[in-house]
Amino acid sequence: MEKQKIGENFFIPMPVVLVGTQVKGKVNFMTVGWCTRANANPPMIVCGIGNHHYTPKGIGESNTFSVNIPSSDMVEKTDYCGIVSGEKADKSGVFDVFYGSLKTAPMIRECPVTIECRLVKAVPLPTNTLFLGEIAGVYADRKILKDGKPDFPAIDPLFLTMPDNRYWTLGKHAGNAWSAGKKFMQQSHKDTDKGE
């Protein structure tokens, strides 16, 4: 199929999270669309945050932060935390807050899954900084666990698409990772053996 160049913008659906910090001792949350796993062992996560934002100050003060996964019914509060700066508004009362073992990474009780992180490294880029955090603890609501693991349809996470700036929810199950390709692998091996 013929391809057409449509620009250099971001066309990758991204999970939406709320990054929690304490800035000057006050709880603050910011909506972040650039967050992903970064290392398996020790487990690490990376969040890309614009250099002009208020949240990096809090990460720098405590060297900790939280990553909270909101469900779709939290879309209004989640978006609010992305359009209002903690420098201008007190967001400490938006959510019910709790702390884990780190004591300085505020987490959101309403989020089905929350993660507390120790800052490993901050990598400054021209417009954003990548905050690499080692995961110190993951907390989940019992109601979203299935056989001791998170059940993603029950979590009902949000995804962000750009440049249309829209939130989406999880779609239908399409296949199993490290398994769906086995049928194709077997067929391609047969074709290779036949000399095709």
WOWOMO-V474959 format. One record per pair of residues at least 24 apart in sequence whose C-alpha atoms are under 10 Angstrom apart, sorted by the first residue. I is the first residue (numbers start at 1). J is the second residue. Records with the same first field share a line. If there is no record, write none. Layout:
I = J + J
//
This chain:
9 = 162 + 163
10 = 161 + 162 + 163 + 164
11 = 160 + 161 + 162 + 163 + 164
12 = 159 + 160 + 161 + 162 + 163
13 = 158 + 159 + 160 + 161 + 162 + 166 + 167 + 168
14 = 158 + 159 + 160 + 161 + 162 + 167 + 168
15 = 69 + 70 + 157 + 158 + 159 + 160 + 161 + 167 + 168 + 169 + 170
16 = 67 + 68 + 69 + 70 + 71 + 72 + 75 + 78 + 79 + 157 + 158 + 159 + 160 + 161 + 167 + 168
17 = 47 + 66 + 67 + 68 + 69 + 70 + 71 + 78 + 111 + 114 + 157 + 158 + 159 + 160
18 = 66 + 67 + 68 + 69 + 70 + 78 + 79 + 81 + 82 + 107 + 108 + 111 + 114
19 = 47 + 49 + 55 + 56 + 59 + 65 + 66 + 67 + 68 + 69 + 81 + 105 + 106 + 107 + 108 + 114 + 115 + 116
20 = 55 + 58 + 59 + 64 + 65 + 66 + 67 + 68 + 92 + 97 + 104 + 105 + 106 + 107 + 108 + 114 + 115 + 116
21 = 54 + 55 + 56 + 57 + 58 + 59 + 60 + 61 + 62 + 63 + 64 + 65 + 66 + 67 + 104 + 105 + 106 + 107
22 = 55 + 56 + 57 + 58 + 59 + 60 + 61 + 62 + 64 + 65 + 92 + 104 + 105 + 106
23 = 54 + 55 + 56 + 57 + 58 + 59 + 60 + 61 + 62 + 86 + 87
24 = 57 + 58 + 61 + 62
25 = 58 + 61 + 62 + 104
26 = 58 + 86 + 90 + 91 + 92 + 106
27 = 58 + 86 + 90 + 91 + 92 + 93 + 94 + 97 + 104 + 105 + 106 + 107
28 = 54 + 55 + 58 + 81 + 85 + 86 + 87 + 89 + 90 + 91 + 92 + 93 + 94 + 95 + 105 + 106 + 107
29 = 54 + 55 + 65 + 66 + 67 + 68 + 78 + 80 + 81 + 82 + 84 + 85 + 86 + 90 + 91 + 92 + 94 + 95 + 106 + 107 + 108
30 = 54 + 55 + 67 + 68 + 78 + 79 + 80 + 81 + 82 + 83 + 84 + 85 + 86 + 91
31 = 55 + 67 + 68 + 70 + 77 + 78 + 79 + 80 + 81 + 82 + 83 + 84
32 = 67 + 68 + 78 + 79 + 81 + 82 + 160
33 = 82 + 158 + 159 + 160 + 161 + 162
34 = 130 + 160
35 = 67 + 130 + 131 + 132
36 = 132
37 = 132 + 133
38 = 132 + 133 + 134
39 = 132 + 133 + 134 + 135
40 = 134
41 = 134 + 135
42 = 134 + 135 + 136
43 = 117 + 133 + 134 + 135 + 136 + 137
44 = 117 + 118 + 119 + 120 + 132 + 133 + 134 + 135 + 136
45 = 115 + 117 + 118 + 119 + 120 + 130 + 131 + 132 + 133 + 134 + 135
46 = 117 + 119 + 120 + 121 + 122 + 129 + 130 + 131 + 132 + 133 + 134
47 = 122 + 128 + 129 + 130 + 131 + 132 + 133
48 = 122 + 123 + 124 + 125 + 127 + 128 + 129 + 130 + 131 + 132
49 = 124 + 125 + 127 + 128 + 129 + 130 + 131
50 = 124 + 125 + 126 + 127 + 128 + 129 + 130
51 = 124 + 125 + 126 + 127 + 128 + 129 + 130
52 = 127 + 128 + 129
53 = 85 + 86 + 87 + 128
54 = 85 + 86 + 87 + 88
55 = 85 + 86 + 87
56 = 122 + 129 + 130 + 131
58 = 104 + 105
59 = 104 + 105 + 118 + 119 + 122 + 131
60 = 119 + 122 + 131
61 = 104
62 = 102 + 103 + 104 + 105 + 118 + 119
63 = 104 + 105 + 117 + 118 + 119 + 120 + 121 + 122 + 131 + 133
64 = 102 + 103 + 104 + 105 + 106 + 116 + 117 + 118 + 119 + 120 + 131 + 133 + 134 + 135 + 136
65 = 102 + 104 + 105 + 106 + 107 + 115 + 116 + 117 + 118 + 119 + 131 + 133 + 134 + 135
66 = 99 + 100 + 102 + 104 + 105 + 106 + 107 + 108 + 114 + 115 + 116 + 117 + 118 + 133 + 135 + 136 + 137 + 138
67 = 105 + 106 + 107 + 108 + 111 + 113 + 114 + 115 + 116 + 117 + 133 + 135 + 138
68 = 106 + 107 + 108 + 109 + 110 + 111 + 112 + 113 + 114 + 115 + 116 + 138 + 139
69 = 107 + 108 + 110 + 111 + 112 + 113 + 114 + 115 + 140 + 155 + 156 + 157 + 158
70 = 108 + 109 + 110 + 111 + 112 + 113 + 114 + 155 + 156 + 157 + 158
71 = 110 + 111 + 112 + 113 + 152 + 153 + 154 + 155 + 156 + 157 + 158 + 169
72 = 155 + 156 + 157 + 158 + 159 + 167 + 168 + 169 + 170
73 = 156 + 157 + 158
74 = 110 + 111 + 157 + 158
75 = 157 + 158 + 167 + 168
78 = 158
79 = 167
100 = 136 + 137 + 138 + 139
101 = 136 + 137
102 = 136 + 137
107 = 139
109 = 139 + 140 + 141
110 = 141
111 = 139 + 140 + 141 + 155 + 157
112 = 139 + 140 + 141 + 142 + 143 + 144 + 145 + 150 + 152 + 154 + 155 + 156 + 157
113 = 138 + 139 + 140 + 141 + 142 + 144 + 150 + 155 + 157
114 = 138 + 139 + 140 + 141
115 = 139 + 140
//
